[in-house]
Amino acid sequence: MVKKSDLKKLNSIMQEGNEFKNLRKYNKAVEKYFEALRFVEEKVKEPEEREDETANIKSQIDQIYSVEIIDIIETANNFINNNDFDNAYKTFDEVGRIADKIVDKGLRDYEVNEINYIINKTKIEESLFLAEAVKKEEQYDRAISMLRDTLNAAKEFYMEDLEGELIKKIENSINETYSIKVNLLVEKANKLKANGNLDAALKTYSEGLKLTDNYYESQLKDTEITNLISLINQIYSNKVKPIVQNGQNLIEQNNFEQAAKEFEEALRITNEMYDSEQKKSEIKRINSIASGVLNPIYLERIKPILDKGKELTIKDNFEENVSVVNEIVDFYHKALEIANKMAESRERNDQITEITNLINKTCKKRIDFIKEKSIQKIGQRDYEKAINELYAAISVAKRMAIPEETNEFFIDLKNTVNKVYLAQIKEVLKEGTDKLALKNYNEAIVIFNRALEMTNKMYLTQEMEEEINKIKGLVYQAELKELVDRGDLSEEIQKYEKELEKLNKKMDYAKTIDDPNRRFQEMEQIKKSIDEVYHSEIKLLVEQGVQLADSEAFKESFENFERAIKINESIKSPEFKNLIAIKYEYKLKLIEKAILEIKRKSYDIAIADCNKAIELDSTFIDAFYYIGIANNDRHEYNTAIDYFNKAINFNPKHAKSWNNMGFSYEKLSQFDKAIDSYKKAIGFEPIYALAYYNMANSYIHKEQLDYAIDAYKKATEIDPDYAFAWLFMGYAYLDKNDYHSAIQNIDKAININPEIGNEISPFIADIKISVEKLQKGLSEKFANK
C-alpha cells in the first residue's frame, strides 16, 4: 500500500503536470510526469501497484505528446495557408520527432501515419501552388504538365478526402488553363474572320475545339465545345452564302451545268458542318433552291450508267464470272454516288432505292454461287479451299449497299467461316485430348495452343469467345495435370506463399523510394510479379477444387474455389485477372453436386447449390434447369415451370427445359400446354425420344389414342430399346381393342426389359387366351356358314 503522504505528494506532482499541459507548456508538463515516474519507482514498493501507476503515468505522457502534435500541426496548417511550405515541412520534422517519443505502439503508429498523410497532402498542395504560379507567368504548357503530375500524385496516395475536393480542384485548374489557351485561339480566329480570312479562322477555331478533348468533364468543357462548334458552323455558313448566290445567278443566265457545280460545292461544305439545327436549316435551304436544277442533270447522268450494268446482267450465268460481277457493281456504285449528290426530294429517294436494290440483287447472286461451291468443298473436307471461297463471298457482301452490322448475308458468311474453322479445330482438339488421356501433357499443350492460334482467324462472335474459353480451359487443364503429375499441390502452394512474402517485402521497400517515377516503376513491376504468383496459385487451387469435387469432397472443393475467387479479386494486371475460368469450373461442380442431391432427394440443398451457381453466373441455364427438376421431383410444379421458363429465356432452344416443363403441365393436368411444350422440345431436338414418349402420355390423358400411338412409335424409332414406350403403346392398342397389336408391343417391351413381364405376364396370358378363343370361334362360325 502507498502511504497517504506519498499518494498526496504524487497527486500534487501530477496536478502540476496537468496545469502545465492546460497552459500548453508541454515540455514542463512532461518533466513533471517524469518526476512522478521517478517518485513512483522510489516510493511504491508493491510490484503490481508500481507497474499500474507507471503504466498510467506513461499513458498520460503519451497523451501530452499527442496533444502537442495537434497544436504543432495547426501551426503547420497556418504556414500552408500562407503558402510558406518550407516552414511547414520544418514543423512536420518537429512533429515527427515528438511522435517517436510515444511509448504506446498503437498510438505512435497512428500519429506517424497521420503525419505522413498530412505531409503527402501538403506536397500536393505545394505542387498545385507552384503550377498556379507558373500559369500566372503565362507558361501554360508547363503549368498543365505540372498540374497533371500533381493530379497523378494525388490519385496515387488515394486520399479519400481529396477525391471530392483537392482532385476536383486540380482538374478544374487544368481545365481553366486549357480554357485560357482556347480563348487566345478564339481571339486570334475572330480577328482572321473579321479580315475575311475564313479558312485560317476555321483552322484556328478547330485547333481550339481539339484542345477541349483534354478537358476533364465539366460544365466549362460542355459550354466551350458548344460555343466553338457554333463559331465553326458560322464560318462554314459564311463560306456557303456567296457560292449559293453565284449558283442562283448562273441559273438566271441558264448556265445550269455550272450552277449545279456551285450547288454541289455548297452542299459539300455544308456537310462538313457539325450536326446542329443550323446545319439542317442550311442543307434544307440549298436543297430547296437546287433540287429543280440539280436533280434532272443527275438523273440524266445516272441513266446510261445503270443501263450498262443492266446489260451485263442479261448474260447467262454472269454470277460465275467475278470480273463481270465487279464491273456491274462498279457501274451501280458509280450511279449511287451520283444519286447521293441529288438534292433532297422524293425522286432522289426513289432513285437511291432502285440502285441499292440492283447492287444487292447482283451481289446476292454471286454470293449464292460461291456459297454453293464452298459447301461442296466442306463436304470433301477441303477446308482451306472452302474458306477461300467464303472469303471471296464476304468480299462481295461488303460491296452490298447495306451497313455491315445489319447485313444478314455478311453476318451469315462470317458465321459460316467460323463453322468451317470450328470443324478444323474440333479435329485438332480430338488429337490433343487423346494425348491428354495418354498423359502426354506437354504434347497436348502444344496441340491445344495450335488450336488456340486457329481461333485468331475466326471472326469475333460469341461462338468464337466460347471456343477460345473452351480451348483455354483445355490448356489450363493440361498444364495443371502436368503440374500435379510432378508432385504434391500443397507443397506448390506453400512455395507461392513464400514467394508472395518476399514480394510484399520488396513492395514495402519500393514505397520508400523518394523519386516518384522510379517508385512508380518499381511498384508496378512488383505488382505484376505478385499478380503472376496469384495467377499460378489460383491455377493450383482450381485444379485441387476440381479433383476434390470429382471425389465428392465438395466442402473442401468449394473452399478452394472461394479462395481462388478472393485471390483473383486482388489481381490488378489485366493480363492475369480473370485469366482462369474459376467461376466456370466452380459452377459446373455446383451443378454436379446438385444432381447428386436431387438423386438423394435433398432438394433444398440442391436448390441452394444451383442458386450459388446463379450468383457466379446469372445466365447459367443449367442452374435454372436443375432448380426446375428439383421442384418437379418434390411436386412443386408451378415453381418448376417458373424456373424452366427462366432457362428458356436465356436459350429459347433449350429442349430439356421445354420437355420437363411439359411434364410439369402434365402433372397439373394442363395437357394442351404440356403437348405444346413437348412439341417445342421436339422442334429443337428432333431425335428426343423422351419428349415423344411424354407427349404420347399426355395424348393418352386426353384419350387421343391415335396421336398417342404415333408419338410412341416415333420414340421407338429413335430408341428401339425404349421398353416403356413399347409397353404403353401396347396399352393404347388395348384401349382401342386392337389386341393383336397390343400383345405384339407388350411382348416387345418384355423382351427388352424382362422385369416388366414379372408384373403383367399373367394379364397378358389371359388376353392371349381370350384372343385365341375369339379367333377359334370366328373360324368355326366361318366354316359352318
Secondary structure, DSSP 8 states (H G I E B T S, - for coil): ---HHHHHHHHHHHHHHHHHHHTT-HHHHHHHHHHHHHHHHHH---HHHHHHHHHHHHHHHHHHHHHHHHHHHHHHHHHHHTT-HHHHHHHHHHHHHHHHT---HHHHHHHHHHHHHHHHHHHHHHHHHHHHHHHHTT-HHHHHHHHHHHHHHHHHTT-HHHHTTHHHHHHHHHHHHHHHHHHHHHHHHHHHHHTT-HHHHHHHHHHHHHHGGGS-SSHHHHHHHHHHHHHHHHHHHHHHHHHHHHHHHHHHTT-HHHHHHHHHHHHHHHHTS-SSHHHHHHHHHHHHHHHHHHHHHHHHHHHHHHHHHHHHHTSTTGGG-HHHHHHHHHHHHHHHHHHHHS-SSHHHHHHHHHHHHHHHHHHHHHHHHHHHHHHHHHHTT-HHHHHHHHHHHHHHHHTSSS-GGG-HHHHHHHHHHHHHHHHHHHHHHHHHHHHHHTT-HHHHHHHHHHHHHHGGGS---HHHHHHHHHHHHHHHHHHHHHHHHHS-HHHHHHHHHHHHHHHHHHHHHHTT-SSHHHHHHHHHHHHHHHHHHHHHHHHHHHHHHHHHHHTT-HHHHHHHHHHHHHHHHH---TTTTT-S-HHHHHHHHHHHHHHHHHHTT-HHHHHHHHHHHHHH-TT-HHHHHHHHHHHHHTT-HHHHHHHHHHHHHH-TT-HHHHHHHHHHHHHTT-HHHHHHHHHHHHHH-TT-HHHHHHHHHHHHHTT-HHHHHHHHHHHHHH-TT-HHHHHHHHHHHHHTT-HHHHHHHHHHHHHH-HHHHHHHHHHHHHHHHHHHHHHHHHHHHHHT-
